[in-house]
Amino acid sequence: MKNLAGMMKQATQMQARMKEAQTRLASMEIEGEAGNGLVRLRLTGKGEMKAIQIDPKLADPEDMETLQDLVLAAFADAKKKTEEVSSEEMKKVTGGLKLPPGMDLPF
């Protein structure tokens, strides 16, 4: 029973650390860009878009497809960086412990 109590205490501590990590992630902002910085956007560590900045040179009504592609590319860049930051934060909490498939935390 002693081991079970110790495991429960560790689980409670890990849960508290995970909550702290989730709070840190929610307050982080990660920037993605495309077109050498012509399109920039910021996501929170939880993947919510906070801002988008588009260079006025791209506002060509004759070429909206390029602008749309750059916005998507900037989002993909920011999302990838967000996932990397999230993964690093979770490694700190779990001590590198590999989680079972389907348990991608904190989302």
Contacts in CASP RR format, 6 or more apart in sequence:
PFRMAT RR
TARGET T0000
AUTHOR 0000-0000-0000
METHOD contacts of the structure
MODEL  1
MKNLAGMMKQATQMQARMKEAQTRLASMEIEGEAGNGLVRLRLTGKGEMK
AIQIDPKLADPEDMETLQDLVLAAFADAKKKTEEVSSEEMKKVTGGLKLP
PGMDLPF
14 93 0 8 1.000
14 94 0 8 1.000
17 92 0 8 1.000
17 93 0 8 1.000
18 90 0 8 1.000
18 93 0 8 1.000
18 105 0 8 1.000
18 106 0 8 1.000
20 93 0 8 1.000
21 89 0 8 1.000
21 90 0 8 1.000
21 92 0 8 1.000
21 93 0 8 1.000
21 106 0 8 1.000
22 46 0 8 1.000
22 106 0 8 1.000
24 89 0 8 1.000
25 44 0 8 1.000
25 45 0 8 1.000
25 46 0 8 1.000
25 85 0 8 1.000
25 86 0 8 1.000
25 89 0 8 1.000
25 106 0 8 1.000
26 44 0 8 1.000
26 45 0 8 1.000
26 46 0 8 1.000
27 44 0 8 1.000
28 44 0 8 1.000
28 45 0 8 1.000
28 85 0 8 1.000
29 42 0 8 1.000
29 43 0 8 1.000
29 44 0 8 1.000
29 45 0 8 1.000
29 50 0 8 1.000
30 42 0 8 1.000
30 43 0 8 1.000
30 44 0 8 1.000
30 45 0 8 1.000
30 78 0 8 1.000
30 81 0 8 1.000
30 82 0 8 1.000
30 85 0 8 1.000
31 40 0 8 1.000
31 41 0 8 1.000
31 42 0 8 1.000
31 78 0 8 1.000
31 81 0 8 1.000
32 40 0 8 1.000
32 41 0 8 1.000
32 42 0 8 1.000
32 43 0 8 1.000
32 74 0 8 1.000
32 75 0 8 1.000
32 77 0 8 1.000
32 78 0 8 1.000
32 81 0 8 1.000
33 39 0 8 1.000
33 40 0 8 1.000
33 41 0 8 1.000
33 74 0 8 1.000
33 77 0 8 1.000
33 78 0 8 1.000
34 69 0 8 1.000
34 70 0 8 1.000
34 71 0 8 1.000
34 73 0 8 1.000
34 74 0 8 1.000
34 77 0 8 1.000
35 70 0 8 1.000
35 73 0 8 1.000
37 55 0 8 1.000
38 54 0 8 1.000
38 55 0 8 1.000
38 57 0 8 1.000
38 58 0 8 1.000
38 70 0 8 1.000
39 52 0 8 1.000
39 53 0 8 1.000
39 54 0 8 1.000
39 55 0 8 1.000
39 58 0 8 1.000
39 67 0 8 1.000
39 70 0 8 1.000
39 71 0 8 1.000
39 73 0 8 1.000
39 74 0 8 1.000
40 52 0 8 1.000
40 53 0 8 1.000
40 74 0 8 1.000
41 49 0 8 1.000
41 51 0 8 1.000
41 52 0 8 1.000
41 53 0 8 1.000
41 71 0 8 1.000
41 74 0 8 1.000
41 75 0 8 1.000
41 78 0 8 1.000
42 49 0 8 1.000
42 50 0 8 1.000
42 51 0 8 1.000
42 52 0 8 1.000
42 78 0 8 1.000
43 49 0 8 1.000
43 50 0 8 1.000
43 75 0 8 1.000
43 78 0 8 1.000
43 79 0 8 1.000
43 82 0 8 1.000
44 50 0 8 1.000
44 82 0 8 1.000
45 82 0 8 1.000
45 85 0 8 1.000
45 86 0 8 1.000
46 82 0 8 1.000
46 106 0 8 1.000
46 107 0 8 1.000
47 78 0 8 1.000
47 79 0 8 1.000
47 82 0 8 1.000
49 75 0 8 1.000
52 71 0 8 1.000
52 74 0 8 1.000
54 67 0 8 1.000
54 71 0 8 1.000
58 66 0 8 1.000
58 67 0 8 1.000
58 70 0 8 1.000
59 67 0 8 1.000
60 66 0 8 1.000
60 67 0 8 1.000
86 106 0 8 1.000
86 107 0 8 1.000
90 105 0 8 1.000
90 106 0 8 1.000
99 105 0 8 1.000
END
